[in-house]
Amino acid sequence: MSRVALRLYRIVVRAYPREFRDEYGDDMVQTFLDRHRYERASAWTTLGREVFDAATVAPNMRWEQSMNRIVGVAAVTAATDHRGADCDREHKRSD
């Protein structure tokens, strides 16, 4: 395995969201090494396949992660607004 190809693959892994990398990054590198050995392809062929995979999968993962954050913020905002409306109604009743 070419050291350069392995270093480049480690950079490719950084395209994935941090939480995913933290959990699966080491396994991904090991799978890359195993795939290269099993398929008996050149390191560059294996790297090319992995770059293609990362280019198609990682952006979707990052988009889903950002959408989950947006939905979470919207849910908290909606809950806070709802609680505020309940407090206003209770305040008006006590007057």
DSSP file with accessible surface (Angstrom, degrees, kcal/mol):
  #  RESIDUE AA STRUCTURE BP1 BP2  ACC     N-H-->O    O-->H-N    N-H-->O    O-->H-N    TCO  KAPPA ALPHA  PHI   PSI    X-CA   Y-CA   Z-CA
    1    1 A M              0   0   87      0, 0.0     2,-0.2     0, 0.0    41,-0.0   0.000 360.0 360.0 360.0 130.5    0.0    0.0    0.0
    2    2 A S     >  -     0   0   38      1,-0.1     4,-2.2     2,-0.0     5,-0.2  -0.505 360.0-142.4 -69.2 131.1    1.3    3.4   -1.0
    3    3 A R  H  > S+     0   0  196     -2,-0.2     4,-2.5     1,-0.2     5,-0.2   0.875 103.3  54.0 -61.6 -36.4    1.8    5.7    2.0
    4    4 A V  H  > S+     0   0   81      2,-0.2     4,-2.7     1,-0.2    -1,-0.2   0.934 107.7  49.0 -64.9 -44.6    0.7    8.6   -0.1
    5    5 A A  H  > S+     0   0    0      1,-0.2     4,-2.4     2,-0.2    -2,-0.2   0.913 111.8  49.4 -62.3 -41.0   -2.6    6.8   -1.0
    6    6 A L  H  X S+     0   0   35     -4,-2.2     4,-2.2     2,-0.2    -1,-0.2   0.925 111.3  48.7 -65.1 -42.9   -3.2    6.0    2.6
    7    7 A R  H  X S+     0   0  170     -4,-2.5     4,-1.6     1,-0.2    -2,-0.2   0.915 111.4  50.2 -61.9 -42.7   -2.6    9.6    3.7
    8    8 A L  H  X S+     0   0   72     -4,-2.7     4,-2.3     1,-0.2    -1,-0.2   0.898 108.2  52.9 -63.5 -38.5   -4.9   10.8    0.9
    9    9 A Y  H  X S+     0   0    5     -4,-2.4     4,-2.4     1,-0.2    -1,-0.2   0.914 104.7  54.9 -64.6 -39.5   -7.6    8.3    2.1
   10   10 A R  H  X S+     0   0  122     -4,-2.2     4,-0.8     1,-0.2    -1,-0.2   0.872 108.7  49.3 -61.0 -33.2   -7.3    9.7    5.7
   11   11 A I  H >< S+     0   0  109     -4,-1.6     3,-0.7     2,-0.2     4,-0.3   0.908 107.6  54.1 -70.0 -40.0   -8.0   13.1    4.2
   12   12 A V  H >< S+     0   0   26     -4,-2.3     3,-2.2     1,-0.2     4,-0.3   0.902 100.9  60.1 -60.3 -39.8  -11.0   11.7    2.3
   13   13 A V  H >< S+     0   0   11     -4,-2.4     3,-1.8     1,-0.3    -1,-0.2   0.842  92.0  68.4 -59.1 -29.4  -12.4   10.4    5.6
   14   14 A R  T << S+     0   0  153     -4,-0.8    -1,-0.3    -3,-0.7    -2,-0.2   0.660  81.8  75.1 -67.6 -11.0  -12.5   14.0    6.9
   15   15 A A  T <  S+     0   0   41     -3,-2.2    -1,-0.3    -4,-0.3    -2,-0.2   0.764  83.5  82.7 -70.1 -22.3  -15.2   14.7    4.4
   16   16 A Y  S <  S-     0   0    7     -3,-1.8     5,-0.1    -4,-0.3    42,-0.1  -0.438 100.2 -83.6 -80.4 156.4  -17.6   12.8    6.6
   17   17 A P     >  -     0   0    6      0, 0.0     4,-2.7     0, 0.0     3,-0.3  -0.227  40.0-114.9 -58.7 149.6  -19.2   14.5    9.7
   18   18 A R  H  > S+     0   0  150      1,-0.2     4,-3.1     2,-0.2     5,-0.2   0.873 113.8  52.4 -55.3 -46.4  -17.1   14.6   12.8
   19   19 A E  H  > S+     0   0  100      1,-0.2     4,-1.6     2,-0.2    -1,-0.2   0.908 112.1  46.7 -60.4 -40.2  -19.4   12.3   14.9
   20   20 A F  H  > S+     0   0   58     -3,-0.3     4,-3.2     2,-0.2     5,-0.4   0.930 113.3  48.6 -66.0 -46.0  -19.3    9.7   12.1
   21   21 A R  H  X S+     0   0   33     -4,-2.7     4,-2.7     1,-0.2     5,-0.4   0.908 108.9  53.5 -60.7 -43.3  -15.6    9.9   11.8
   22   22 A D  H  < S+     0   0  121     -4,-3.1    -1,-0.2    -5,-0.2     4,-0.2   0.880 118.3  35.8 -60.7 -37.4  -15.0    9.6   15.5
   23   23 A E  H  < S+     0   0  131     -4,-1.6    -2,-0.2    -5,-0.2    -1,-0.2   0.871 136.7  15.7 -83.4 -38.8  -17.1    6.5   15.6
   24   24 A Y  H  X S+     0   0   99     -4,-3.2     4,-2.5    -5,-0.2    -3,-0.2   0.473  92.4  99.3-118.6  -4.2  -16.2    4.8   12.3
   25   25 A G  H  X S+     0   0    7     -4,-2.7     4,-2.1    -5,-0.4     5,-0.2   0.909  87.6  45.7 -56.7 -47.6  -13.0    6.5   11.0
   26   26 A D  H  > S+     0   0  135     -5,-0.4     4,-2.3     1,-0.2    -1,-0.2   0.908 114.0  49.7 -63.4 -40.4  -10.5    3.9   12.2
   27   27 A D  H  > S+     0   0  100      1,-0.2     4,-2.6     2,-0.2    -1,-0.2   0.868 108.3  54.1 -65.3 -35.9  -12.8    1.1   10.8
   28   28 A M  H  X S+     0   0   27     -4,-2.5     4,-2.3     2,-0.2    -1,-0.2   0.911 108.7  48.2 -64.3 -42.2  -13.0    2.9    7.5
   29   29 A V  H  X S+     0   0   11     -4,-2.1     4,-2.4     2,-0.2    -2,-0.2   0.932 112.6  48.6 -63.9 -43.5   -9.2    3.1    7.2
   30   30 A Q  H  X S+     0   0   90     -4,-2.3     4,-2.8     1,-0.2    -2,-0.2   0.914 110.9  50.5 -63.6 -39.8   -8.9   -0.6    8.1
   31   31 A T  H  X S+     0   0   82     -4,-2.6     4,-3.1     2,-0.2     5,-0.2   0.902 108.1  53.5 -63.8 -39.1  -11.6   -1.5    5.5
   32   32 A F  H  X S+     0   0    1     -4,-2.3     4,-2.3     2,-0.2    -2,-0.2   0.944 111.6  45.0 -59.4 -46.9   -9.7    0.5    2.9
   33   33 A L  H  X S+     0   0   31     -4,-2.4     4,-2.2     1,-0.2    -2,-0.2   0.925 115.3  47.3 -63.7 -44.2   -6.6   -1.4    3.6
   34   34 A D  H  X S+     0   0   69     -4,-2.8     4,-3.2     2,-0.2     5,-0.2   0.899 110.8  51.6 -64.9 -41.3   -8.4   -4.8    3.6
   35   35 A R  H  X S+     0   0   75     -4,-3.1     4,-2.7     2,-0.2     6,-0.3   0.916 109.0  50.8 -62.6 -42.8  -10.3   -3.9    0.4
   36   36 A H  H  X>S+     0   0   34     -4,-2.3     4,-1.0    -5,-0.2     5,-0.7   0.935 115.0  43.4 -59.5 -45.5   -7.0   -3.1   -1.3
   37   37 A R  H  <5S+     0   0  153     -4,-2.2    -2,-0.2     2,-0.2    -1,-0.2   0.926 117.0  45.4 -66.3 -46.3   -5.5   -6.4   -0.2
   38   38 A Y  H  <5S+     0   0  195     -4,-3.2    -2,-0.2     1,-0.2    -3,-0.2   0.912 116.8  42.4 -67.4 -44.3   -8.6   -8.5   -1.0
   39   39 A E  H  <5S-     0   0   72     -4,-2.7    -1,-0.2    -5,-0.2    -2,-0.2   0.631  94.7-141.5 -78.9 -15.4   -9.3   -7.0   -4.4
   40   40 A R  T  <5 +     0   0  224     -4,-1.0     2,-0.2    -5,-0.3    -3,-0.1   0.827  52.5 142.2  56.2  31.5   -5.6   -7.0   -5.4
   41   41 A A      < -     0   0   22     -5,-0.7    -1,-0.2    -6,-0.3    -2,-0.1  -0.583  60.7 -87.3 -92.8 165.7   -6.2   -3.7   -7.1
   42   42 A S     >  -     0   0   61     -2,-0.2     4,-2.3     1,-0.1     5,-0.2  -0.310  36.2-114.3 -68.2 157.4   -3.7   -0.9   -7.1
   43   43 A A  H  > S+     0   0    9      1,-0.2     4,-2.7     2,-0.2     5,-0.2   0.879 118.2  54.5 -59.3 -34.3   -3.8    1.5   -4.1
   44   44 A W  H  > S+     0   0  131      2,-0.2     4,-2.5     1,-0.2    -1,-0.2   0.870 106.3  49.8 -72.2 -34.7   -4.8    4.2   -6.6
   45   45 A T  H  > S+     0   0   63      2,-0.2     4,-2.1     1,-0.2    -2,-0.2   0.943 113.8  45.8 -66.8 -45.8   -7.8    2.2   -8.0
   46   46 A T  H  X S+     0   0    0     -4,-2.3     4,-2.1     1,-0.2    -2,-0.2   0.922 113.3  50.0 -62.4 -43.2   -9.0    1.5   -4.5
   47   47 A L  H  X S+     0   0   12     -4,-2.7     4,-2.8    -5,-0.2     5,-0.2   0.922 107.5  54.2 -62.2 -42.8   -8.5    5.1   -3.5
   48   48 A G  H  X S+     0   0   41     -4,-2.5     4,-2.3     1,-0.2    -1,-0.2   0.910 108.8  48.6 -58.7 -42.0  -10.4    6.3   -6.6
   49   49 A R  H  X S+     0   0  106     -4,-2.1     4,-2.3     1,-0.2    -1,-0.2   0.906 112.9  47.6 -63.9 -42.1  -13.4    4.1   -5.7
   50   50 A E  H  X S+     0   0   17     -4,-2.1     4,-2.7     2,-0.2    -2,-0.2   0.866 109.6  52.5 -69.5 -36.3  -13.4    5.5   -2.1
   51   51 A V  H  X S+     0   0   65     -4,-2.8     4,-2.6     2,-0.2    -2,-0.2   0.932 110.4  48.9 -63.7 -43.8  -13.1    9.1   -3.3
   52   52 A F  H  X S+     0   0  146     -4,-2.3     4,-1.3    -5,-0.2    -2,-0.2   0.930 112.1  48.7 -60.2 -45.4  -16.1    8.5   -5.5
   53   53 A D  H  X S+     0   0   67     -4,-2.3     4,-2.6     1,-0.2     3,-0.5   0.939 112.8  46.9 -61.0 -46.8  -18.0    7.0   -2.6
   54   54 A A  H  X S+     0   0    5     -4,-2.7     4,-1.7     1,-0.2    -1,-0.2   0.888 108.5  56.1 -63.7 -37.5  -17.1    9.8   -0.2
   55   55 A A  H  < S+     0   0   65     -4,-2.6    -1,-0.2     1,-0.2    -2,-0.2   0.790 116.1  36.8 -67.1 -25.8  -18.1   12.4   -2.9
   56   56 A T  H  < S+     0   0   64     -4,-1.3     4,-0.4    -3,-0.5    -2,-0.2   0.797 126.9  32.9 -94.8 -30.9  -21.6   10.9   -3.2
   57   57 A V  H  X S+     0   0   53     -4,-2.6     4,-2.1    -5,-0.2     3,-0.3   0.887 107.8  59.9 -94.7 -46.5  -22.3    9.9    0.5
   58   58 A A  H  X S+     0   0    2     -4,-1.7     4,-2.6    -5,-0.3     5,-0.2   0.887 102.0  52.7 -59.0 -43.2  -20.5   12.5    2.7
   59   59 A P  H  > S+     0   0   70      0, 0.0     4,-2.5     0, 0.0    -1,-0.2   0.917 110.2  49.6 -60.8 -38.4  -22.4   15.6    1.4
   60   60 A N  H  > S+     0   0   96     -4,-0.4     4,-2.7    -3,-0.3    -2,-0.2   0.903 110.5  50.2 -64.0 -40.5  -25.7   13.9    2.1
   61   61 A M  H  X S+     0   0   42     -4,-2.1     4,-2.3     2,-0.2    -1,-0.2   0.918 112.0  47.0 -63.7 -42.7  -24.6   13.0    5.6
   62   62 A R  H  X S+     0   0  104     -4,-2.6     4,-2.4     2,-0.2    -2,-0.2   0.904 112.2  50.5 -65.5 -39.1  -23.5   16.5    6.3
   63   63 A W  H  X S+     0   0  159     -4,-2.5     4,-2.6    -5,-0.2    -2,-0.2   0.937 111.0  48.4 -64.4 -45.2  -26.8   17.9    4.9
   64   64 A E  H  X S+     0   0  109     -4,-2.7     4,-2.5     1,-0.2    -1,-0.2   0.907 110.5  52.2 -61.7 -40.0  -28.8   15.5    7.0
   65   65 A Q  H  X S+     0   0   39     -4,-2.3     4,-1.8     2,-0.2    -1,-0.2   0.933 111.4  45.5 -63.1 -43.5  -26.8   16.5   10.1
   66   66 A S  H  X S+     0   0   45     -4,-2.4     4,-2.2     1,-0.2    -2,-0.2   0.894 112.1  52.1 -69.4 -35.8  -27.4   20.2    9.4
   67   67 A M  H  X S+     0   0   65     -4,-2.6     4,-2.8     1,-0.2     5,-0.2   0.901 106.7  53.5 -65.8 -38.7  -31.2   19.5    8.8
   68   68 A N  H  X S+     0   0  114     -4,-2.5     4,-2.3     1,-0.2    -1,-0.2   0.896 109.2  49.2 -62.1 -38.6  -31.4   17.6   12.1
   69   69 A R  H  X S+     0   0  144     -4,-1.8     4,-2.5     2,-0.2    -2,-0.2   0.924 111.3  49.0 -65.4 -42.8  -29.9   20.6   13.9
   70   70 A I  H  X S+     0   0  100     -4,-2.2     4,-2.7     2,-0.2    -2,-0.2   0.931 112.2  47.9 -63.4 -44.7  -32.4   23.0   12.2
   71   71 A V  H  X S+     0   0   91     -4,-2.8     4,-2.6     1,-0.2    -1,-0.2   0.915 111.4  51.6 -63.2 -40.3  -35.3   20.8   13.1
   72   72 A G  H  X S+     0   0   34     -4,-2.3     4,-2.3    -5,-0.2    -2,-0.2   0.927 111.2  46.2 -62.0 -45.2  -34.1   20.6   16.6
   73   73 A V  H  X S+     0   0   94     -4,-2.5     4,-2.7     1,-0.2    -2,-0.2   0.922 112.6  51.0 -64.5 -41.5  -33.8   24.4   16.9
   74   74 A A  H  X S+     0   0   57     -4,-2.7     4,-2.8    -5,-0.2    -2,-0.2   0.907 109.7  50.2 -63.6 -40.0  -37.2   24.8   15.4
   75   75 A A  H  X S+     0   0   59     -4,-2.6     4,-2.5     2,-0.2    -1,-0.2   0.925 112.2  46.6 -65.4 -42.7  -38.8   22.3   17.8
   76   76 A V  H  X S+     0   0   92     -4,-2.3     4,-2.6     2,-0.2    -2,-0.2   0.930 113.6  49.2 -65.2 -42.0  -37.2   24.1   20.8
   77   77 A T  H  X S+     0   0   67     -4,-2.7     4,-2.9     2,-0.2     5,-0.2   0.932 111.8  48.3 -62.8 -44.5  -38.3   27.5   19.5
   78   78 A A  H  X S+     0   0   59     -4,-2.8     4,-2.5     1,-0.2    -1,-0.2   0.919 112.5  48.5 -63.6 -41.7  -41.9   26.2   18.9
   79   79 A A  H  X S+     0   0   54     -4,-2.5     4,-2.5     2,-0.2    -1,-0.2   0.914 112.8  48.2 -65.5 -40.0  -42.0   24.7   22.4
   80   80 A T  H  X S+     0   0   80     -4,-2.6     4,-2.4     2,-0.2    -2,-0.2   0.930 112.2  48.6 -66.9 -43.3  -40.7   27.9   23.9
   81   81 A D  H  X S+     0   0  106     -4,-2.9     4,-2.3     1,-0.2    -2,-0.2   0.909 111.6  50.6 -62.5 -39.7  -43.2   30.0   22.0
   82   82 A H  H  X S+     0   0  111     -4,-2.5     4,-2.2    -5,-0.2    -2,-0.2   0.928 110.5  48.1 -65.6 -43.3  -46.0   27.7   23.0
   83   83 A R  H  X S+     0   0  178     -4,-2.5     4,-2.2     1,-0.2    -1,-0.2   0.902 110.6  52.6 -64.3 -38.3  -45.0   27.9   26.7
   84   84 A G  H  X S+     0   0   32     -4,-2.4     4,-2.2     1,-0.2    -2,-0.2   0.912 108.1  50.3 -64.3 -38.6  -44.9   31.7   26.4
   85   85 A A  H  X S+     0   0   35     -4,-2.3     4,-2.2     1,-0.2    -1,-0.2   0.908 109.5  51.3 -66.8 -39.3  -48.4   31.8   24.9
   86   86 A D  H  X S+     0   0   56     -4,-2.2     4,-2.4     1,-0.2    -1,-0.2   0.913 109.3  50.5 -62.7 -41.2  -49.7   29.6   27.8
   87   87 A C  H  X S+     0   0   81     -4,-2.2     4,-2.5     1,-0.2    -2,-0.2   0.908 109.0  51.6 -64.3 -39.5  -48.1   32.0   30.3
   88   88 A D  H  X S+     0   0  101     -4,-2.2     4,-2.4     2,-0.2    -1,-0.2   0.921 110.2  48.9 -63.0 -42.4  -49.7   35.0   28.6
   89   89 A R  H  X S+     0   0  122     -4,-2.2     4,-2.0     1,-0.2    -2,-0.2   0.922 112.2  48.1 -64.3 -43.1  -53.1   33.3   28.8
   90   90 A E  H  X S+     0   0  110     -4,-2.4     4,-1.6     1,-0.2    -1,-0.2   0.906 111.3  51.0 -64.5 -38.4  -52.7   32.5   32.5
   91   91 A H  H  X S+     0   0  117     -4,-2.5     4,-0.7     1,-0.2    -2,-0.2   0.918 110.0  49.3 -64.9 -41.6  -51.6   36.0   33.2
   92   92 A K  H >< S+     0   0  156     -4,-2.4     3,-0.6     1,-0.2    -1,-0.2   0.864 108.6  53.7 -66.4 -36.1  -54.6   37.4   31.4
   93   93 A R  H 3< S+     0   0  173     -4,-2.0    -1,-0.2     1,-0.2    -2,-0.2   0.860 105.0  53.9 -66.3 -34.8  -57.0   35.1   33.4
   94   94 A S  H 3<        0   0   90     -4,-1.6    -1,-0.2    -5,-0.2    -2,-0.2   0.675 360.0 360.0 -77.0 -13.9  -55.6   36.3   36.7
   95   95 A D    <<        0   0  142     -4,-0.7    -3,-0.1    -3,-0.6    -2,-0.0   0.276 360.0 360.0 -77.1 360.0  -56.2   40.0   35.9
